């Protein structure tokens, strides 16, 4: 697929939010989906080589957004793409978050992992679900899109490790205080945070879905480079492809190490 | 589709010379949702072994400059499951099916080949060159005596299909291995597999891949592959299938000029799942513009 970049906004020194016009993509995208995005603007450039996976952060009126953090060649090239340029990307890939008529849910996000949770918050809000957000970052720079989240969330709890924004500490602390009120938890962010959140959820017998971010080459199930280990109903460990059977998994079934 | 791209290798007719490379295209069917498999000349499926294997530990892939390292470790469902569950789905398409296979011992190579020989696939591709597993794989591809033995013994049980031997670039002189494979009975050669490489994270001081080393693929390896196809063409009389960093039709033409009779597209499928089909169209246009009747007219026509 191809689309027009209608905005490539620098949120701060680390993070960018890119808005792309593609009716086709938007019609297919559901909360939890991701896509592979080509960072280079020219076909003859092969470095970086692979497309980059990004979760769908938001969709609106024929446009979708991706949130990215500057970490390497690919994301630096993405940051240089000018408004009005064409960009190539795959169709929406992977599975999606699941819903079971829960009325009160918590979203737990960290850093750039907050991306798919915005799309999810909007969707759940539109289904009259009461949504609370627990959002953790290392510093104030990692706390993004709060005004957007406010539109869809009843209550937002922010934590940072340096305490400059929100409470000082990690996001599982405020979550653990309120956890009993939720029928389901959805999480996306660093693995350690996802593991801690899953442990909390398991201990309180609350269903949890986590969206994982693994290194990917193809994004369509062929390369087997993005495996995740999960326990099946019999407790046996199985290999799952993050790109096809994920990126959303039952947090209680993931084998973290 | 014009006739200019039709080729025949060891009696097998292909609509075009673009084959997707083993390990980069799953069992073919993973891509059916994204592209029309009927437009591909052929598909070389993931390396099949006697028993199901789960591959190496994660992380298994890492991007490098104009390339990538992988140490998947030949993960596959095993030959029986492949024949029962995967092959029927792939057979629905009008594309030639090449099954890449491997074993941990000569006996295993022979057994997998014997089983596959009875199926309605088109060709067998023996993998003696995967750098990512300890037993088998590359061990057979880097010792000329072992190369001879495994090809010779396997060829004895293959009655119905042509045998391609996929060579390793991780040797001092690939010509020797091409010659040995041909003498042992290979009907064709495919070259090259990935180059053994390594990448280290300077923050953690740990290798990026759990297996420490991995196979390097992508445009970064193309000049090595071209050189090896060129050397093999001067050495063997059997057809050579060129592999290594092909990203567009120009790369295909280069492989042909070096001596290839067909090509396989690997890592480029990861970059863009539609790339193989795009290359078919581009190649057709190129031949037309150059007034070349048949792509095979280009094989080995480098002026050196």
Interface residues (C-beta under 8 A of the other chain):
Chain A: X38 X43 X46 X47 X48 X49 X50 X51 X88 X90 X91 X214 X215 X216 X217 X218 X219 X220 X221 X222 X223 X224 X225 X226 X227 X239 X244
Chain B: X23 X24 X25 X26 X30 X31 X33 X34 X54 X55 X58 X59 X60 X61 X62 X63 X65 X66 X67 X68 X70 X72 X75 X218 X219 X247 X248 X267 X269 X270 X271 X272 X273
